[in-house]
Each structure stands twice: as structure tokens, then as C-alpha cells.
Amino acid sequence: WEYQVGPSVGIDAGDHIWCSRYILERITEQAGVVLTLDPKPIEGDWNGAGCHTNYSTKS
């Protein structure tokens, strides 16, 4: 699964990420599912899941 936060400007980006992670943790807690925020949740040398962060310089 993937979700997006933003667009955010400046320091607000950190606040939005923090709040979104908190909400995600509460939702998964209520749904009874396991949440991991590891960039590669399965060990091994393979491509696939990864931690992606995108920034835009357009203002």
C-alpha cells in the first residue's frame, strides 16, 4: 500500500508526515493489522519495496 501527504511547504512537511503516521498507526490498530514502516520489510538482496521520498522544487 502507498499513501501520499501534501503538498506541504517548508517545515509543515515534517508536521504532516508525523500526523499522517500517527493516523495510520491508529487505523491499523483498529483494523487489527500489523504495520511496519521499514523501508525493506523483507530481508534479502532484491528490488521491490523501498522507501521513496519525493520533493518538488517548483514553487
mmJSON file of the N, C-alpha and C atoms, coordinates in Angstrom:
{"data_MODEL":{"atom_site":{
"group_PDB":["ATOM","ATOM","ATOM","ATOM","ATOM","ATOM","ATOM","ATOM","ATOM","ATOM","ATOM","ATOM","ATOM","ATOM","ATOM","ATOM","ATOM","ATOM","ATOM","ATOM","ATOM","ATOM","ATOM","ATOM","ATOM","ATOM","ATOM","ATOM","ATOM","ATOM","ATOM","ATOM","ATOM","ATOM","ATOM","ATOM","ATOM","ATOM","ATOM","ATOM","ATOM","ATOM","ATOM","ATOM","ATOM","ATOM","ATOM","ATOM","ATOM","ATOM","ATOM","ATOM","ATOM","ATOM","ATOM","ATOM","ATOM","ATOM","ATOM","ATOM","ATOM","ATOM","ATOM","ATOM","ATOM","ATOM","ATOM","ATOM","ATOM","ATOM","ATOM","ATOM","ATOM","ATOM","ATOM","ATOM","ATOM","ATOM","ATOM","ATOM","ATOM","ATOM","ATOM","ATOM","ATOM","ATOM","ATOM","ATOM","ATOM","ATOM","ATOM","ATOM","ATOM","ATOM","ATOM","ATOM","ATOM","ATOM","ATOM","ATOM","ATOM","ATOM","ATOM","ATOM","ATOM","ATOM","ATOM","ATOM","ATOM","ATOM","ATOM","ATOM","ATOM","ATOM","ATOM","ATOM","ATOM","ATOM","ATOM","ATOM","ATOM","ATOM","ATOM","ATOM","ATOM","ATOM","ATOM","ATOM","ATOM","ATOM","ATOM","ATOM","ATOM","ATOM","ATOM","ATOM","ATOM","ATOM","ATOM","ATOM","ATOM","ATOM","ATOM","ATOM","ATOM","ATOM","ATOM","ATOM","ATOM","ATOM","ATOM","ATOM","ATOM","ATOM","ATOM","ATOM","ATOM","ATOM","ATOM","ATOM","ATOM","ATOM","ATOM","ATOM","ATOM","ATOM","ATOM","ATOM","ATOM","ATOM","ATOM","ATOM","ATOM","ATOM","ATOM","ATOM","ATOM"],
"id":[1,2,3,4,5,6,7,8,9,10,11,12,13,14,15,16,17,18,19,20,21,22,23,24,25,26,27,28,29,30,31,32,33,34,35,36,37,38,39,40,41,42,43,44,45,46,47,48,49,50,51,52,53,54,55,56,57,58,59,60,61,62,63,64,65,66,67,68,69,70,71,72,73,74,75,76,77,78,79,80,81,82,83,84,85,86,87,88,89,90,91,92,93,94,95,96,97,98,99,100,101,102,103,104,105,106,107,108,109,110,111,112,113,114,115,116,117,118,119,120,121,122,123,124,125,126,127,128,129,130,131,132,133,134,135,136,137,138,139,140,141,142,143,144,145,146,147,148,149,150,151,152,153,154,155,156,157,158,159,160,161,162,163,164,165,166,167,168,169,170,171,172,173,174,175,176,177],
"type_symbol":["N","C","C","N","C","C","N","C","C","N","C","C","N","C","C","N","C","C","N","C","C","N","C","C","N","C","C","N","C","C","N","C","C","N","C","C","N","C","C","N","C","C","N","C","C","N","C","C","N","C","C","N","C","C","N","C","C","N","C","C","N","C","C","N","C","C","N","C","C","N","C","C","N","C","C","N","C","C","N","C","C","N","C","C","N","C","C","N","C","C","N","C","C","N","C","C","N","C","C","N","C","C","N","C","C","N","C","C","N","C","C","N","C","C","N","C","C","N","C","C","N","C","C","N","C","C","N","C","C","N","C","C","N","C","C","N","C","C","N","C","C","N","C","C","N","C","C","N","C","C","N","C","C","N","C","C","N","C","C","N","C","C","N","C","C","N","C","C","N","C","C","N","C","C","N","C","C"],
"label_atom_id":["N","CA","C","N","CA","C","N","CA","C","N","CA","C","N","CA","C","N","CA","C","N","CA","C","N","CA","C","N","CA","C","N","CA","C","N","CA","C","N","CA","C","N","CA","C","N","CA","C","N","CA","C","N","CA","C","N","CA","C","N","CA","C","N","CA","C","N","CA","C","N","CA","C","N","CA","C","N","CA","C","N","CA","C","N","CA","C","N","CA","C","N","CA","C","N","CA","C","N","CA","C","N","CA","C","N","CA","C","N","CA","C","N","CA","C","N","CA","C","N","CA","C","N","CA","C","N","CA","C","N","CA","C","N","CA","C","N","CA","C","N","CA","C","N","CA","C","N","CA","C","N","CA","C","N","CA","C","N","CA","C","N","CA","C","N","CA","C","N","CA","C","N","CA","C","N","CA","C","N","CA","C","N","CA","C","N","CA","C","N","CA","C","N","CA","C","N","CA","C","N","CA","C","N","CA","C"],
"label_alt_id":[null,null,null,null,null,null,null,null,null,null,null,null,null,null,null,null,null,null,null,null,null,null,null,null,null,null,null,null,null,null,null,null,null,null,null,null,null,null,null,null,null,null,null,null,null,null,null,null,null,null,null,null,null,null,null,null,null,null,null,null,null,null,null,null,null,null,null,null,null,null,null,null,null,null,null,null,null,null,null,null,null,null,null,null,null,null,null,null,null,null,null,null,null,null,null,null,null,null,null,null,null,null,null,null,null,null,null,null,null,null,null,null,null,null,null,null,null,null,null,null,null,null,null,null,null,null,null,null,null,null,null,null,null,null,null,null,null,null,null,null,null,null,null,null,null,null,null,null,null,null,null,null,null,null,null,null,null,null,null,null,null,null,null,null,null,null,null,null,null,null,null,null,null,null,null,null,null],
"label_comp_id":["TRP","TRP","TRP","GLU","GLU","GLU","TYR","TYR","TYR","GLN","GLN","GLN","VAL","VAL","VAL","GLY","GLY","GLY","PRO","PRO","PRO","SER","SER","SER","VAL","VAL","VAL","GLY","GLY","GLY","ILE","ILE","ILE","ASP","ASP","ASP","ALA","ALA","ALA","GLY","GLY","GLY","ASP","ASP","ASP","HIS","HIS","HIS","ILE","ILE","ILE","TRP","TRP","TRP","CYS","CYS","CYS","SER","SER","SER","ARG","ARG","ARG","TYR","TYR","TYR","ILE","ILE","ILE","LEU","LEU","LEU","GLU","GLU","GLU","ARG","ARG","ARG","ILE","ILE","ILE","THR","THR","THR","GLU","GLU","GLU","GLN","GLN","GLN","ALA","ALA","ALA","GLY","GLY","GLY","VAL","VAL","VAL","VAL","VAL","VAL","LEU","LEU","LEU","THR","THR","THR","LEU","LEU","LEU","ASP","ASP","ASP","PRO","PRO","PRO","LYS","LYS","LYS","PRO","PRO","PRO","ILE","ILE","ILE","GLU","GLU","GLU","GLY","GLY","GLY","ASP","ASP","ASP","TRP","TRP","TRP","ASN","ASN","ASN","GLY","GLY","GLY","ALA","ALA","ALA","GLY","GLY","GLY","CYS","CYS","CYS","HIS","HIS","HIS","THR","THR","THR","ASN","ASN","ASN","TYR","TYR","TYR","SER","SER","SER","THR","THR","THR","LYS","LYS","LYS","SER","SER","SER"],
"label_asym_id":["A","A","A","A","A","A","A","A","A","A","A","A","A","A","A","A","A","A","A","A","A","A","A","A","A","A","A","A","A","A","A","A","A","A","A","A","A","A","A","A","A","A","A","A","A","A","A","A","A","A","A","A","A","A","A","A","A","A","A","A","A","A","A","A","A","A","A","A","A","A","A","A","A","A","A","A","A","A","A","A","A","A","A","A","A","A","A","A","A","A","A","A","A","A","A","A","A","A","A","A","A","A","A","A","A","A","A","A","A","A","A","A","A","A","A","A","A","A","A","A","A","A","A","A","A","A","A","A","A","A","A","A","A","A","A","A","A","A","A","A","A","A","A","A","A","A","A","A","A","A","A","A","A","A","A","A","A","A","A","A","A","A","A","A","A","A","A","A","A","A","A","A","A","A","A","A","A"],
"label_entity_id":["1","1","1","1","1","1","1","1","1","1","1","1","1","1","1","1","1","1","1","1","1","1","1","1","1","1","1","1","1","1","1","1","1","1","1","1","1","1","1","1","1","1","1","1","1","1","1","1","1","1","1","1","1","1","1","1","1","1","1","1","1","1","1","1","1","1","1","1","1","1","1","1","1","1","1","1","1","1","1","1","1","1","1","1","1","1","1","1","1","1","1","1","1","1","1","1","1","1","1","1","1","1","1","1","1","1","1","1","1","1","1","1","1","1","1","1","1","1","1","1","1","1","1","1","1","1","1","1","1","1","1","1","1","1","1","1","1","1","1","1","1","1","1","1","1","1","1","1","1","1","1","1","1","1","1","1","1","1","1","1","1","1","1","1","1","1","1","1","1","1","1","1","1","1","1","1","1"],
"label_seq_id":[1,1,1,2,2,2,3,3,3,4,4,4,5,5,5,6,6,6,7,7,7,8,8,8,9,9,9,10,10,10,11,11,11,12,12,12,13,13,13,14,14,14,15,15,15,16,16,16,17,17,17,18,18,18,19,19,19,20,20,20,21,21,21,22,22,22,23,23,23,24,24,24,25,25,25,26,26,26,27,27,27,28,28,28,29,29,29,30,30,30,31,31,31,32,32,32,33,33,33,34,34,34,35,35,35,36,36,36,37,37,37,38,38,38,39,39,39,40,40,40,41,41,41,42,42,42,43,43,43,44,44,44,45,45,45,46,46,46,47,47,47,48,48,48,49,49,49,50,50,50,51,51,51,52,52,52,53,53,53,54,54,54,55,55,55,56,56,56,57,57,57,58,58,58,59,59,59],
"pdbx_PDB_ins_code":[null,null,null,null,null,null,null,null,null,null,null,null,null,null,null,null,null,null,null,null,null,null,null,null,null,null,null,null,null,null,null,null,null,null,null,null,null,null,null,null,null,null,null,null,null,null,null,null,null,null,null,null,null,null,null,null,null,null,null,null,null,null,null,null,null,null,null,null,null,null,null,null,null,null,null,null,null,null,null,null,null,null,null,null,null,null,null,null,null,null,null,null,null,null,null,null,null,null,null,null,null,null,null,null,null,null,null,null,null,null,null,null,null,null,null,null,null,null,null,null,null,null,null,null,null,null,null,null,null,null,null,null,null,null,null,null,null,null,null,null,null,null,null,null,null,null,null,null,null,null,null,null,null,null,null,null,null,null,null,null,null,null,null,null,null,null,null,null,null,null,null,null,null,null,null,null,null],
"Cartn_x":[0.834,0.0,0.874,0.317,1.039,0.041,0.488,-0.343,0.55,-0.049,0.723,0.245,1.174,0.891,1.328,0.508,0.931,-0.035,0.339,1.623,1.774,3.012,3.352,4.474,4.511,5.534,6.402,7.724,8.672,8.512,8.589,8.562,7.235,6.183,4.889,4.98,5.901,6.033,6.317,7.201,7.506,6.302,5.559,4.355,3.314,3.153,2.162,2.549,3.835,4.306,4.063,4.413,4.239,2.773,1.897,0.456,-0.089,0.357,-0.15,0.284,1.511,1.962,1.163,0.849,0.041,-1.343,-1.974,-3.301,-3.241,-2.212,-2.052,-1.913,-1.136,-0.975,-2.295,-3.093,-4.386,-5.352,-5.358,-6.257,-5.891,-4.6,-4.19,-4.437,-4.297,-4.589,-6.061,-6.948,-8.385,-8.744,-8.033,-8.322,-7.695,-6.804,-6.165,-5.135,-4.466,-3.419,-2.062,-1.013,0.347,0.875,1.447,2.021,3.526,4.248,5.688,6.037,6.914,7.365,8.807,9.261,10.603,10.681,11.788,11.91,11.984,12.537,12.591,12.114,10.819,10.286,10.682,11.182,11.607,13.094,13.87,15.322,15.695,16.892,17.398,17.833,18.556,19.057,18.087,17.095,16.083,15.527,15.041,14.362,12.878,12.207,10.77,10.35,10.003,9.594,10.79,10.535,11.597,11.017,11.863,11.428,11.649,10.574,10.659,10.159,10.938,10.535,10.721,9.677,9.733,9.609,10.448,10.414,10.271,9.603,9.465,10.123,10.872,11.496,10.653,9.555,8.665,7.859,7.834,7.076,6.046],
"Cartn_y":[-1.165,0.0,1.223,2.327,3.589,4.706,5.71,6.902,8.117,9.243,10.462,11.556,12.417,13.571,14.805,15.832,17.072,17.52,18.539,19.235,20.014,20.066,20.78,21.755,22.834,23.856,23.952,23.878,24.095,23.129,23.673,22.875,22.142,22.599,21.915,20.472,20.187,18.834,17.837,18.183,17.3,17.086,18.152,18.04,17.146,17.292,16.495,15.017,14.738,13.349,12.735,13.468,12.966,12.659,13.579,13.382,12.227,12.107,11.038,9.673,9.577,8.308,7.953,8.94,8.705,8.181,8.83,8.405,6.997,6.717,5.395,4.329,4.612,3.656,3.401,4.422,4.243,3.432,3.692,2.96,1.478,1.174,-0.234,-0.92,-0.183,-0.726,-1.134,-0.275,-0.569,-1.726,-1.828,-2.876,-4.217,-4.202,-5.441,-5.969,-5.08,-5.494,-5.012,-5.637,-5.29,-4.209,-3.18,-2.073,-2.074,-1.947,-1.748,-0.574,0.277,1.423,1.229,-0.03,-0.346,-0.119,0.455,0.675,-0.63,-1.683,-3.008,-4.025,-4.309,-5.172,-6.642,-7.09,-8.471,-8.462,-9.217,-9.234,-9.894,-9.579,-10.186,-9.136,-9.598,-8.719,-8.753,-7.92,-7.885,-6.484,-6.182,-4.907,-5.114,-4.065,-4.174,-3.071,-3.439,-2.442,-1.549,-0.294,0.637,1.897,2.652,3.917,5.016,5.622,6.657,7.973,9.002,10.342,11.257,11.959,12.85,14.294,15.134,16.561,17.322,18.439,19.289,20.632,21.136,22.453,23.543,23.139,24.111,24.809,26.139,26.856,27.773],
"Cartn_z":[0.0,0.0,0.0,-0.471,-0.51,-0.295,0.392,0.529,0.423,0.138,-0.068,0.867,1.218,2.065,1.298,1.332,0.699,-0.372,-1.053,-0.98,0.323,0.785,2.015,1.718,2.459,2.255,3.503,3.299,4.388,5.544,6.747,7.969,8.15,7.495,7.578,7.078,6.171,5.639,6.757,7.674,8.802,9.695,9.959,10.783,10.117,8.815,8.092,8.076,7.897,7.921,9.292,10.35,11.716,11.987,11.643,11.871,11.036,9.795,8.939,9.456,9.97,10.539,11.784,12.605,13.801,13.414,12.443,11.993,11.402,10.596,10.005,11.09,12.136,13.234,13.954,14.167,14.85,13.984,12.67,11.769,11.735,11.606,11.558,12.895,13.978,15.306,15.397,14.929,14.956,14.026,12.904,11.927,12.303,13.299,13.728,12.753,12.04,11.106,11.608,11.101,11.501,10.577,11.156,10.394,10.577,9.49,9.56,8.662,9.146,8.362,7.894,7.928,7.455,5.948,5.462,4.021,3.23,3.816,3.186,4.223,4.284,5.339,5.233,4.076,3.896,3.578,4.354,4.157,2.838,2.359,1.147,0.14,-0.862,-1.907,-3.088,-3.064,-4.11,-4.24,-5.392,-5.609,-5.365,-5.084,-4.828,-3.892,-2.683,-1.699,-1.386,-1.21,-0.866,-0.28,0.343,0.931,-0.104,-0.56,-1.579,-1.013,-1.18,-0.765,-1.959,-2.326,-3.479,-3.025,-3.573,-3.28,-4.59,-4.53,-5.7,-5.412,-6.372,-6.218,-6.863,-7.489,-8.113,-7.021,-7.07,-6.032,-6.638],
"occupancy":[1.0,1.0,1.0,1.0,1.0,1.0,1.0,1.0,1.0,1.0,1.0,1.0,1.0,1.0,1.0,1.0,1.0,1.0,1.0,1.0,1.0,1.0,1.0,1.0,1.0,1.0,1.0,1.0,1.0,1.0,1.0,1.0,1.0,1.0,1.0,1.0,1.0,1.0,1.0,1.0,1.0,1.0,1.0,1.0,1.0,1.0,1.0,1.0,1.0,1.0,1.0,1.0,1.0,1.0,1.0,1.0,1.0,1.0,1.0,1.0,1.0,1.0,1.0,1.0,1.0,1.0,1.0,1.0,1.0,1.0,1.0,1.0,1.0,1.0,1.0,1.0,1.0,1.0,1.0,1.0,1.0,1.0,1.0,1.0,1.0,1.0,1.0,1.0,1.0,1.0,1.0,1.0,1.0,1.0,1.0,1.0,1.0,1.0,1.0,1.0,1.0,1.0,1.0,1.0,1.0,1.0,1.0,1.0,1.0,1.0,1.0,1.0,1.0,1.0,1.0,1.0,1.0,1.0,1.0,1.0,1.0,1.0,1.0,1.0,1.0,1.0,1.0,1.0,1.0,1.0,1.0,1.0,1.0,1.0,1.0,1.0,1.0,1.0,1.0,1.0,1.0,1.0,1.0,1.0,1.0,1.0,1.0,1.0,1.0,1.0,1.0,1.0,1.0,1.0,1.0,1.0,1.0,1.0,1.0,1.0,1.0,1.0,1.0,1.0,1.0,1.0,1.0,1.0,1.0,1.0,1.0,1.0,1.0,1.0,1.0,1.0,1.0],
"B_iso_or_equiv":[0.0,0.0,0.0,0.0,0.0,0.0,0.0,0.0,0.0,0.0,0.0,0.0,0.0,0.0,0.0,0.0,0.0,0.0,0.0,0.0,0.0,0.0,0.0,0.0,0.0,0.0,0.0,0.0,0.0,0.0,0.0,0.0,0.0,0.0,0.0,0.0,0.0,0.0,0.0,0.0,0.0,0.0,0.0,0.0,0.0,0.0,0.0,0.0,0.0,0.0,0.0,0.0,0.0,0.0,0.0,0.0,0.0,0.0,0.0,0.0,0.0,0.0,0.0,0.0,0.0,0.0,0.0,0.0,0.0,0.0,0.0,0.0,0.0,0.0,0.0,0.0,0.0,0.0,0.0,0.0,0.0,0.0,0.0,0.0,0.0,0.0,0.0,0.0,0.0,0.0,0.0,0.0,0.0,0.0,0.0,0.0,0.0,0.0,0.0,0.0,0.0,0.0,0.0,0.0,0.0,0.0,0.0,0.0,0.0,0.0,0.0,0.0,0.0,0.0,0.0,0.0,0.0,0.0,0.0,0.0,0.0,0.0,0.0,0.0,0.0,0.0,0.0,0.0,0.0,0.0,0.0,0.0,0.0,0.0,0.0,0.0,0.0,0.0,0.0,0.0,0.0,0.0,0.0,0.0,0.0,0.0,0.0,0.0,0.0,0.0,0.0,0.0,0.0,0.0,0.0,0.0,0.0,0.0,0.0,0.0,0.0,0.0,0.0,0.0,0.0,0.0,0.0,0.0,0.0,0.0,0.0,0.0,0.0,0.0,0.0,0.0,0.0],
"pdbx_formal_charge":[null,null,null,null,null,null,null,null,null,null,null,null,null,null,null,null,null,null,null,null,null,null,null,null,null,null,null,null,null,null,null,null,null,null,null,null,null,null,null,null,null,null,null,null,null,null,null,null,null,null,null,null,null,null,null,null,null,null,null,null,null,null,null,null,null,null,null,null,null,null,null,null,null,null,null,null,null,null,null,null,null,null,null,null,null,null,null,null,null,null,null,null,null,null,null,null,null,null,null,null,null,null,null,null,null,null,null,null,null,null,null,null,null,null,null,null,null,null,null,null,null,null,null,null,null,null,null,null,null,null,null,null,null,null,null,null,null,null,null,null,null,null,null,null,null,null,null,null,null,null,null,null,null,null,null,null,null,null,null,null,null,null,null,null,null,null,null,null,null,null,null,null,null,null,null,null,null],
"auth_seq_id":[1,1,1,2,2,2,3,3,3,4,4,4,5,5,5,6,6,6,7,7,7,8,8,8,9,9,9,10,10,10,11,11,11,12,12,12,13,13,13,14,14,14,15,15,15,16,16,16,17,17,17,18,18,18,19,19,19,20,20,20,21,21,21,22,22,22,23,23,23,24,24,24,25,25,25,26,26,26,27,27,27,28,28,28,29,29,29,30,30,30,31,31,31,32,32,32,33,33,33,34,34,34,35,35,35,36,36,36,37,37,37,38,38,38,39,39,39,40,40,40,41,41,41,42,42,42,43,43,43,44,44,44,45,45,45,46,46,46,47,47,47,48,48,48,49,49,49,50,50,50,51,51,51,52,52,52,53,53,53,54,54,54,55,55,55,56,56,56,57,57,57,58,58,58,59,59,59],
"auth_comp_id":["TRP","TRP","TRP","GLU","GLU","GLU","TYR","TYR","TYR","GLN","GLN","GLN","VAL","VAL","VAL","GLY","GLY","GLY","PRO","PRO","PRO","SER","SER","SER","VAL","VAL","VAL","GLY","GLY","GLY","ILE","ILE","ILE","ASP","ASP","ASP","ALA","ALA","ALA","GLY","GLY","GLY","ASP","ASP","ASP","HIS","HIS","HIS","ILE","ILE","ILE","TRP","TRP","TRP","CYS","CYS","CYS","SER","SER","SER","ARG","ARG","ARG","TYR","TYR","TYR","ILE","ILE","ILE","LEU","LEU","LEU","GLU","GLU","GLU","ARG","ARG","ARG","ILE","ILE","ILE","THR","THR","THR","GLU","GLU","GLU","GLN","GLN","GLN","ALA","ALA","ALA","GLY","GLY","GLY","VAL","VAL","VAL","VAL","VAL","VAL","LEU","LEU","LEU","THR","THR","THR","LEU","LEU","LEU","ASP","ASP","ASP","PRO","PRO","PRO","LYS","LYS","LYS","PRO","PRO","PRO","ILE","ILE","ILE","GLU","GLU","GLU","GLY","GLY","GLY","ASP","ASP","ASP","TRP","TRP","TRP","ASN","ASN","ASN","GLY","GLY","GLY","ALA","ALA","ALA","GLY","GLY","GLY","CYS","CYS","CYS","HIS","HIS","HIS","THR","THR","THR","ASN","ASN","ASN","TYR","TYR","TYR","SER","SER","SER","THR","THR","THR","LYS","LYS","LYS","SER","SER","SER"],
"auth_asym_id":["A","A","A","A","A","A","A","A","A","A","A","A","A","A","A","A","A","A","A","A","A","A","A","A","A","A","A","A","A","A","A","A","A","A","A","A","A","A","A","A","A","A","A","A","A","A","A","A","A","A","A","A","A","A","A","A","A","A","A","A","A","A","A","A","A","A","A","A","A","A","A","A","A","A","A","A","A","A","A","A","A","A","A","A","A","A","A","A","A","A","A","A","A","A","A","A","A","A","A","A","A","A","A","A","A","A","A","A","A","A","A","A","A","A","A","A","A","A","A","A","A","A","A","A","A","A","A","A","A","A","A","A","A","A","A","A","A","A","A","A","A","A","A","A","A","A","A","A","A","A","A","A","A","A","A","A","A","A","A","A","A","A","A","A","A","A","A","A","A","A","A","A","A","A","A","A","A"],
"auth_atom_id":["N","CA","C","N","CA","C","N","CA","C","N","CA","C","N","CA","C","N","CA","C","N","CA","C","N","CA","C","N","CA","C","N","CA","C","N","CA","C","N","CA","C","N","CA","C","N","CA","C","N","CA","C","N","CA","C","N","CA","C","N","CA","C","N","CA","C","N","CA","C","N","CA","C","N","CA","C","N","CA","C","N","CA","C","N","CA","C","N","CA","C","N","CA","C","N","CA","C","N","CA","C","N","CA","C","N","CA","C","N","CA","C","N","CA","C","N","CA","C","N","CA","C","N","CA","C","N","CA","C","N","CA","C","N","CA","C","N","CA","C","N","CA","C","N","CA","C","N","CA","C","N","CA","C","N","CA","C","N","CA","C","N","CA","C","N","CA","C","N","CA","C","N","CA","C","N","CA","C","N","CA","C","N","CA","C","N","CA","C","N","CA","C","N","CA","C","N","CA","C","N","CA","C","N","CA","C"],
"pdbx_PDB_model_num":[1,1,1,1,1,1,1,1,1,1,1,1,1,1,1,1,1,1,1,1,1,1,1,1,1,1,1,1,1,1,1,1,1,1,1,1,1,1,1,1,1,1,1,1,1,1,1,1,1,1,1,1,1,1,1,1,1,1,1,1,1,1,1,1,1,1,1,1,1,1,1,1,1,1,1,1,1,1,1,1,1,1,1,1,1,1,1,1,1,1,1,1,1,1,1,1,1,1,1,1,1,1,1,1,1,1,1,1,1,1,1,1,1,1,1,1,1,1,1,1,1,1,1,1,1,1,1,1,1,1,1,1,1,1,1,1,1,1,1,1,1,1,1,1,1,1,1,1,1,1,1,1,1,1,1,1,1,1,1,1,1,1,1,1,1,1,1,1,1,1,1,1,1,1,1,1,1]
}}}
